[in-house]
Amino acid sequence: MSVPAEEVAGLVGHAFPGGTVTIARWENVLLCDVMGVDPAPDGIAHPAFLFHLPLAGAGLSIAELLELGRAESEEAVRAGEYRWQVHGPLRVDVPYRVDGQVVAVERKRGRRAGVMDALTFRLDVDEAATGARIATTHTTCLFLRSQ
């Protein structure tokens, strides 16, 4: 039985625990090595950290995200879209505070995928010490539903 639309629509406004996260210098070196680039000067972290740092800082694991979206199976979830507003560079060894919430849920029907729920959440990344906004991310995950 598919998850009722009303059940997932009620997720709008659901706040994540939030928390603090830091990119260690060694993590940046390893990521840059995998990406085939040299680390940027002045302690600037690779921008690919915007995929994972906000989620980790918000206190939300992938398993918890699947549970929140009422995934019918691990195979029934797809990446939707990522939108980033970057106000400043991420840096290594700088603590960041991340807060966020679910901002939209939309039930859709695709020609091939069928019924799905598009769950969008917003995560704000701020320097913990100064409160300066570094980035805002909007991520949409698609939860495929059985008919």
Buried (B, 14 or more C-beta within 10 A) or exposed (E): EBBEBEEBEEBBEBEBEBBEBBBEBEBBBEBBEEEEEEBBEEBBBBEBBBEBBBBBBBBBEEEBBBEBBBBBEEEBBEEBEEEBEBEEBBBBEBEBBBBBBBBBBEBEEEEEEEBBBBBBBBBBBBBBEEEEBBBBBBBBBBBBBEE
